[in-house]
Amino acid sequence: MREFILRARTAKTGDFDINDLPSAGRMDIVCNSVSNALNIANKLREDTVMHVVLEGSPEPPKIISFHGDSIKGMLWDEKSIAEHIRNALLKSKGQSMKKEISKGHCHSVPGPSTLKVAEGLFVEKKSFEALVKEKVKEGKQVVYLHQDGKDIRETELKKDIVVVFGDYIGMPRATEGLLDRLGAERISLGPKMLFAAHCILIVHNELDRRFG
Ligand SMILES: C[S@@+](CC[C@H](N)C(=O)[O-])C[C@H]1O[C@@H](n2cnc3c(N)ncnc32)[C@H](O)[C@@H]1O
């Protein structure tokens, strides 16, 4: 299973205008990334899940997950993807985060806070950090895409992999520290700074070459 986690730091978590995606906290980046993660010629990538962590107003954070093996009835142009995201956000309005107190700290936990809004489409009230920690706990290889990381061509990649990356703003410093502590290796896709949506295609291509 390939999982991508895009951190969309300004993308709206409530209603937005599907005719003006850049003004919805760069929802255009989110839609292009979703398309590149799941859509290939003539079929979908059934081995892939795309998680988008939306951190814009009014109810951040929210994670929308698109499952390639079960999503149905989706057209893959920007506007259609945006319509699905908008519907998911409207259906999950007011969704609350499940909290757990441990050692005096309050943090979110995975579980019944997940809302299935359509076949293969889920919304969860959870933070980027909580999702990444969950993947590490599941024993997955987690890698962080970073221009100055180790060349992807020289890196051992597992078939079951979780790939995290930032949007136009990039990853906050504190989160980079957390990713280091969690053992997420920094992987470079080459010397140029790329768009988030482009990174997905390169990673897919590398994994396709190794695992078919
Ligand atoms: C448009 S870039 C972010 C630009 C942002 N201003 C910054 O400086 O981080 C979006 C994301 O793509 C990934 N990325 C872009 N170019 C890359 C490269 N050459 N190698 C690895 N990851 C890259 C990084 O995760 C980055 O956060």
The ligand as an SDF file (V2000), in Angstrom:
LIG
                    3D

 27 29  0  0  0  0  0  0  0  0999 V2000
    6.2350   23.7000   -3.4780 C   0  0  0  0  0  0  0  0  0  0  0  0
    7.1940   22.7480   -2.3570 S   0  0  0  0  0  0  0  0  0  0  0  0
    7.3000   23.8050   -0.9210 C   0  0  0  0  0  0  0  0  0  0  0  0
    7.8480   25.1610   -1.1140 C   0  0  0  0  0  0  0  0  0  0  0  0
    8.0230   25.9070    0.1790 C   0  0  0  0  0  0  0  0  0  0  0  0
    8.1300   27.2960   -0.1130 N   0  0  0  0  0  0  0  0  0  0  0  0
    9.2770   25.4160    0.9220 C   0  0  0  0  0  0  0  0  0  0  0  0
   10.2890   26.1040    0.8430 O   0  0  0  0  0  0  0  0  0  0  0  0
    9.2390   24.3580    1.5690 O   0  0  0  0  0  0  0  0  0  0  0  0
    6.0730   21.5430   -1.7960 C   0  0  0  0  0  0  0  0  0  0  0  0
    6.6550   20.3280   -1.1320 C   0  0  0  0  0  0  0  0  0  0  0  0
    7.1560   19.4520   -2.1190 O   0  0  0  0  0  0  0  0  0  0  0  0
    8.2350   18.7170   -1.6200 C   0  0  0  0  0  0  0  0  0  0  0  0
    9.3620   18.9410   -2.5490 N   0  0  0  0  0  0  0  0  0  0  0  0
    9.4730   19.9090   -3.4830 C   0  0  0  0  0  0  0  0  0  0  0  0
   10.6040   19.7500   -4.2000 N   0  0  0  0  0  0  0  0  0  0  0  0
   11.2200   18.6490   -3.7300 C   0  0  0  0  0  0  0  0  0  0  0  0
   12.4260   17.9500   -4.0510 C   0  0  0  0  0  0  0  0  0  0  0  0
   13.2350   18.3590   -5.0170 N   0  0  0  0  0  0  0  0  0  0  0  0
   12.7350   16.8350   -3.3560 N   0  0  0  0  0  0  0  0  0  0  0  0
   11.9110   16.3850   -2.3740 C   0  0  0  0  0  0  0  0  0  0  0  0
   10.7730   17.0010   -2.0310 N   0  0  0  0  0  0  0  0  0  0  0  0
   10.4190   18.1200   -2.6810 C   0  0  0  0  0  0  0  0  0  0  0  0
    8.5110   19.1890   -0.2010 C   0  0  0  0  0  0  0  0  0  0  0  0
    7.9120   18.3030    0.7160 O   0  0  0  0  0  0  0  0  0  0  0  0
    7.7990   20.5360   -0.1790 C   0  0  0  0  0  0  0  0  0  0  0  0
    7.3260   20.8670    1.0910 O   0  0  0  0  0  0  0  0  0  0  0  0
  1  2  1  0
  2  3  1  0
  2 10  1  0
  3  4  1  0
  4  5  1  0
  5  6  1  0
  5  7  1  0
  7  8  2  0
  7  9  1  0
 10 11  1  0
 11 12  1  0
 11 26  1  0
 12 13  1  0
 13 14  1  0
 13 24  1  0
 14 15  1  0
 14 23  1  0
 15 16  2  0
 16 17  1  0
 17 18  1  0
 17 23  2  0
 18 19  1  0
 18 20  2  0
 20 21  1  0
 21 22  2  0
 22 23  1  0
 24 25  1  0
 24 26  1  0
 26 27  1  0
M  CHG  2   2   1   9  -1
M  END
$$$$
